[in-house]
């Protein structure tokens, strides 16, 4: 390698993720898909997004106003389920 002198984006996060960016726990890879738990601000609904094309496009999987934002999304291999906090 070149000791980090050149980088290429692997996954592009959607613009809706806002100025907070993402927390280290907000991205989960599972079954070839990328899941993103958004840390939204203000009155925007909290969302979990999924990409099945390495982040080129995103679809909303969860959208709610019952919580202010998400801190993370995690895969549970024992229940074969995704959990969000």
N, C-alpha and C positions, 0 to 999 in steps of 0.2 A: 504494500500500500504506500500511500504518500503521507503518512503520519497525520491524516486529517486535514490536509491542505485543500482538498476538493471534496465536495459533498453533493449528493443528488437527493432530492426529495423522494421518499418512498410512499408516504401517505399524505395527501393534502386534506386538511381539516376544513369543514365548511365555514363560510364567512359568518354564519349565524352563531358561531361559538363565542363571539363577542370579545371584548377587550381583556377579559380575565384569562383568555387562553385556555389551556387544559391543565388539569392536575395530573401527576404521574399515574394515579389510579383510574383516570377517566377513559383510558383506551384499553380495550380487551380484544384479543384475537381468538377466534374460535371457529372451527370448521371451515377455514378459508375466508371467513368474513371478519370485518373490522367493526367493532361496536364503539361508539363514543357517547359518553354521558356528559351532556353539556352543563357547564356552570354558568347559567344565565343570570342576568341582573334585571332589576326593576320588575315590571309587570309581565315580561315575556314568559311564556310557559316553559317549564322544564322539559327537556326532551332527551330521548336516547335515539341515536341514529345508527344505521347500519349501512355498510358499503360491501358489495360483493365484487368490486372491480379495483381493489387496491387503493381506494380513496378517490377515484376519479368522479364518482357520483355517490350521493347519499340519499337514503330514504328514512323517513320518520317511522320508528317502531313504537315509541311511547311519547305521548305529549300530554302534560298535565299541569294544572294550576294548583293542585293540592299540596305540592311541595314547592319551595322557592327555587331550588336547584339540586343537581346531583353532584356528589363528590366522587363517585366511582361506579364501575360496572365490572363484575367478576364472574368467571365461569366456575360452576360447582360440578366436578366430575361425578360425584356420588349421586346427585339428583339429576344430572344432565340438564342443568338449568342455568340461566344467567340471573344474577342478583345485582340490584342497584341500591346504592346508599345515598 
